[in-house]
Every structure is written in structure tokens, then in C-alpha cells.
Amino acid sequence: MANKLVIKVTAGADAPERCSQAFTVAAVAVASGVEVSLWLTGESSWFALPGRAAEFELPHAAPLPDLIGSILAAGRITLCTQCAARREITEKDVIEGVRIAGAQVFVQEAMTDGTQALVY
């Protein structure tokens, strides 16, 4: 059984249900004691910036800022290096606790024994 979950979320406000599912699964896993690493790529990259998650709305879904707070409290959130660069986002711009890292780090995390990777 996997004891670590690596989740890559590629969707943002462009696909709100898929986006919300990724954050919800990550938050539930953290609450269940699973080690979680959530990766923001593509349009979800914008949620690494302060205040952007508060703009996200999806009926019958937990508020994105709450989910992000839960994940950061006991897990890790990483913004893709290339995705950040394409959006001119730097480490000084992101929410405290969010790191910026690239594909090599993602692959290392995903390939670690006992890890399950999901992509949304």
C-alpha cells in the first residue's frame, strides 16, 4: 500500500471540477495521515499566488483557500518551474510554504518506493 501520494493538478479555473477534485483528494489524504505532495502545473499554477484561490468558485465544493491551507499545514505544494517561468511567477510571488521545482524533482518523488502518483 502506498504511504505517499504525489498529485499533479494541470487544471485551474478552465476546468473547475477537475481542479477541485485534485485539491480535495490532496486535502483528504493529508487529513488521513498520508504524506502528500501536490504539484501545480498549467492553469493551476495561478493558485500559488496569494488571493488567487479566493477567486475560484465551484458550487458544492470546499473553498480552495481552505483546501490549500490544509495541504500546506501537513503536506507540500510545489509550483512547476517551467509553468512559473511562463507566467513570470517567482519565488517571492508565491504563498508562503509553496516551493518552485522542476520535472526532475517530480519524477524523483513519483518514483519513490511506496508512492502513488495521480494526475488531474
Disulfide bonds with the S-S distance in Angstrom:
none
